[in-house]
């Protein structure tokens, strides 16, 4: 019994010594998480928040105030695209809805015979017939390519956050017939907010990446809040276990 106990204690001590002496696996690369909060803020609140977000001394406090506004429904979170990506590779996140609409039409044609057998009227009339269509994607998209620097402390971002929104249909009048009958044709209107830029951020730190003033339904700010975080990865984490 005593011999077995001594053997168990010696084995445990040897295993502990090996684990302590073993080197930690070295990082062989970086994974990066990039996220963009797209937030709608009332004009009065935004006029105070935006300047504070642009100053290093007050930025974190301003972002905390914005978080509280979202929780209290004083600001609205429109979208929050997130991309996980390897260092120096390109990534894309999108949550889109397709809007299909006509772009080309056949104009009204001249009638060959007017109603009742009367002399044909040379003026064209009738509906415009759609002959070609386009599709527009609406919703948030995030394109990004990160480059980790300074041992993971800094990240250079080439980033394109974008929000496309359908606004309304604009109505056009079509030519009237000889009987005074006319029609309408509708075309969609879209609002696009997009920032294409390259800048360097500290890992884990939020940055104001875009500011847009939107006039409808009431004047307000829409903000793009960017955060990128670097995580080291090790080859051992991706290797299959030994048999």
C-alpha positions as CSV (number, residue, x, y, z in Angstrom):
1,X,0.0,0.0,0.0
2,X,2.8,2.4,0.9
3,X,4.7,1.6,-2.3
4,X,1.6,2.3,-4.4
5,X,1.1,5.6,-2.7
6,X,4.7,6.7,-3.2
7,X,4.5,5.7,-6.9
8,X,1.3,7.7,-7.4
9,X,2.8,10.8,-5.7
10,X,6.0,10.5,-7.7
11,X,4.0,10.2,-11.0
12,X,1.9,13.2,-10.1
13,X,5.0,15.3,-9.3
14,X,6.6,14.3,-12.6
15,X,3.5,15.2,-14.6
16,X,3.4,18.6,-12.8
17,X,7.0,19.3,-13.5
18,X,6.6,18.5,-17.2
19,X,3.5,20.7,-17.5
20,X,5.3,23.6,-15.8
21,X,8.4,23.2,-17.9
22,X,6.6,22.9,-21.2
23,X,6.6,25.9,-23.4
24,X,3.3,27.7,-24.1
25,X,2.3,27.2,-27.8
26,X,3.4,30.2,-29.8
27,X,0.9,32.3,-31.8
28,X,1.2,31.6,-35.5
29,X,-1.3,34.2,-36.7
30,X,-4.3,36.4,-35.9
31,X,-8.0,36.1,-36.2
32,X,-9.8,39.5,-36.3
33,X,-13.4,40.3,-35.4
34,X,-14.8,43.4,-37.0
35,X,-18.1,44.9,-36.1
36,X,-20.1,48.0,-37.0
37,X,-23.0,49.3,-35.0
38,X,-25.3,51.4,-37.2
39,X,-27.3,53.7,-35.0
40,X,-30.0,56.3,-35.5
41,X,-29.7,59.3,-33.0
42,X,-32.0,62.3,-32.7
43,X,-30.5,65.5,-34.0
44,X,-30.4,67.2,-30.6
45,X,-28.6,64.3,-28.9
46,X,-26.2,63.8,-31.9
47,X,-25.0,67.4,-31.8
48,X,-23.5,66.7,-28.4
49,X,-22.5,63.0,-28.9
50,X,-20.6,63.3,-32.3
51,X,-18.0,65.9,-31.1
52,X,-17.4,63.9,-28.0
53,X,-16.8,60.7,-30.0
54,X,-14.2,62.5,-32.1
55,X,-12.0,63.4,-29.1
56,X,-9.8,60.7,-27.5
57,X,-10.4,62.0,-24.0
58,X,-14.2,61.8,-24.2
59,X,-14.8,59.1,-26.8
60,X,-15.3,56.1,-24.4
61,X,-17.7,58.1,-22.2
62,X,-19.7,59.2,-25.3
63,X,-19.9,55.6,-26.5
64,X,-21.2,54.5,-23.1
65,X,-23.8,57.2,-23.3
66,X,-24.9,55.9,-26.7
67,X,-25.2,52.4,-25.3
68,X,-27.5,53.7,-22.6
69,X,-29.6,55.6,-25.1
70,X,-30.1,52.4,-27.1
71,X,-31.2,50.5,-24.0
72,X,-33.6,53.4,-23.1
73,X,-35.0,53.6,-26.7
74,X,-33.6,57.1,-27.0
75,X,-31.5,55.9,-29.9
76,X,-32.3,53.1,-32.4
77,X,-29.9,50.3,-33.3
78,X,-30.5,49.8,-37.1
79,X,-28.0,47.0,-37.8
80,X,-24.9,45.3,-36.3
81,X,-22.9,43.4,-39.0
82,X,-20.0,41.3,-37.6
83,X,-17.2,39.6,-39.6
84,X,-14.7,37.1,-38.2
85,X,-11.7,36.9,-40.5
86,X,-8.1,35.9,-40.7
87,X,-5.4,38.6,-40.7
88,X,-5.0,40.3,-44.2
89,X,-7.9,38.5,-45.8
90,X,-11.1,40.0,-47.1
91,X,-14.5,39.4,-45.4
92,X,-18.1,40.3,-46.2
93,X,-21.3,40.4,-44.1
94,X,-24.6,41.3,-45.6
95,X,-28.3,41.1,-44.6
96,X,-30.1,42.2,-47.7
97,X,-33.6,42.3,-49.3
98,X,-33.9,42.4,-53.1
99,X,-36.1,45.1,-54.6
100,X,-36.9,44.5,-58.3
101,X,-38.1,47.4,-60.4
102,X,-38.5,48.2,-64.2
103,X,-35.9,50.5,-65.9
104,X,-36.9,50.4,-69.6
105,X,-40.4,50.7,-71.2
106,X,-42.0,50.4,-74.5
107,X,-43.8,53.7,-75.1
108,X,-47.5,54.0,-76.0
109,X,-48.3,52.9,-79.6
110,X,-50.4,54.5,-82.2
111,X,-53.8,52.8,-82.5
112,X,-54.5,51.3,-86.0
113,X,-58.2,51.9,-85.7
114,X,-60.0,54.2,-83.3
115,X,-63.1,53.1,-81.5
116,X,-66.3,52.9,-83.6
117,X,-64.4,52.7,-86.9
118,X,-63.5,56.4,-87.0
119,X,-60.3,57.7,-88.5
120,X,-57.2,56.6,-86.6
121,X,-55.9,59.1,-84.1
122,X,-52.1,59.7,-84.8
123,X,-51.5,60.6,-81.1
124,X,-50.0,57.6,-79.1
125,X,-51.8,56.5,-76.1
126,X,-52.0,53.5,-73.7
127,X,-49.8,52.1,-71.0
128,X,-46.0,52.0,-70.9
129,X,-45.0,48.3,-71.0
130,X,-41.9,47.4,-68.9
131,X,-39.2,45.6,-70.9
132,X,-36.2,45.6,-68.6
133,X,-35.7,45.3,-64.8
134,X,-33.0,45.9,-62.3
135,X,-32.6,44.5,-58.7
136,X,-31.3,46.7,-55.9
137,X,-30.1,45.2,-52.6
138,X,-31.3,47.1,-49.5
139,X,-30.0,46.6,-46.0
140,X,-26.6,46.6,-44.3
141,X,-23.3,45.3,-45.7
142,X,-19.8,45.3,-44.3
143,X,-16.7,44.7,-46.4
144,X,-13.3,44.7,-44.6
145,X,-9.7,43.7,-44.8
146,X,-7.7,43.9,-41.6
147,X,-3.9,44.0,-41.1
148,X,-2.7,43.3,-37.5
149,X,0.3,45.3,-36.3
150,X,2.4,45.9,-33.1
151,X,1.8,42.4,-31.7
152,X,-1.9,42.6,-31.9
153,X,-2.2,46.1,-30.3
154,X,-3.1,47.9,-33.5
155,X,-5.2,46.9,-36.5
156,X,-5.2,48.7,-39.9
157,X,-8.6,48.4,-41.5
158,X,-9.6,48.8,-45.1
159,X,-13.3,49.0,-44.6
160,X,-16.6,49.7,-46.5
161,X,-19.7,49.8,-44.2
162,X,-22.9,50.6,-46.1
163,X,-26.6,50.9,-45.4
164,X,-29.1,51.1,-48.3
165,X,-32.7,51.9,-47.5
166,X,-35.8,52.1,-49.7
167,X,-37.4,55.5,-49.3
168,X,-40.6,55.6,-51.4
169,X,-41.9,55.2,-54.9
170,X,-41.9,58.3,-57.1
171,X,-44.9,58.5,-59.4
172,X,-44.8,59.7,-63.0
173,X,-47.7,60.5,-65.2
174,X,-48.1,58.7,-68.6
175,X,-49.5,60.3,-71.7
176,X,-53.3,60.7,-71.8
177,X,-55.5,59.0,-74.4
178,X,-57.8,61.0,-76.8
179,X,-60.5,60.2,-74.3
180,X,-58.6,61.9,-71.5
181,X,-57.6,58.7,-69.8
182,X,-54.1,58.7,-68.3
183,X,-52.0,56.4,-66.2
184,X,-49.1,56.5,-63.8
185,X,-45.7,54.9,-63.6
186,X,-43.7,54.4,-60.4
187,X,-40.0,54.3,-59.8
188,X,-38.3,53.6,-56.4
189,X,-36.1,56.0,-54.5
190,X,-33.2,54.7,-52.3
191,X,-31.1,56.3,-49.6
192,X,-27.4,55.1,-49.5
193,X,-25.0,55.8,-46.6
194,X,-21.6,54.5,-47.3
195,X,-18.0,55.0,-46.0
196,X,-15.0,53.8,-47.9
197,X,-11.8,54.3,-45.9
198,X,-8.6,53.0,-44.4
199,X,-7.5,53.8,-40.9
200,X,-5.7,52.3,-37.9
201,X,-7.5,51.5,-34.6
202,X,-6.5,50.0,-31.3
203,X,-7.6,46.4,-30.8
204,X,-10.9,46.4,-29.0
205,X,-11.4,50.1,-29.0
206,X,-14.5,51.7,-30.6
207,X,-14.2,54.4,-33.3
208,X,-16.6,56.6,-35.1
209,X,-16.4,55.5,-38.7
210,X,-19.2,57.4,-40.3
211,X,-21.6,60.3,-39.6
212,X,-24.6,61.0,-41.8
213,X,-27.4,63.5,-41.5
214,X,-30.7,62.1,-42.7
215,X,-33.6,64.5,-43.3
216,X,-36.6,62.2,-43.1
217,X,-38.9,61.4,-41.4
218,X,-37.4,63.9,-39.0
219,X,-33.8,65.2,-39.2
220,X,-31.5,62.8,-37.4
221,X,-27.9,61.4,-37.3
222,X,-27.1,57.9,-38.4
223,X,-23.7,56.8,-37.0
224,X,-21.3,53.9,-37.9
225,X,-19.5,52.8,-34.8
226,X,-16.5,50.5,-35.7
227,X,-14.7,48.1,-33.5
228,X,-12.0,45.6,-34.4
229,X,-10.4,43.1,-32.0
230,X,-7.4,40.8,-32.7
231,X,-7.2,37.3,-31.3
232,X,-4.0,35.2,-31.6
233,X,-4.4,31.6,-32.9
234,X,-2.1,28.6,-32.7
235,X,-1.5,25.8,-35.1
236,X,-2.0,23.3,-32.3
237,X,-5.6,24.6,-31.9
238,X,-6.3,23.7,-35.5
239,X,-4.4,20.4,-35.6
240,X,-6.3,17.1,-35.3
241,X,-5.7,15.2,-32.0
242,X,-3.1,12.5,-32.0
243,X,-4.4,8.9,-32.1
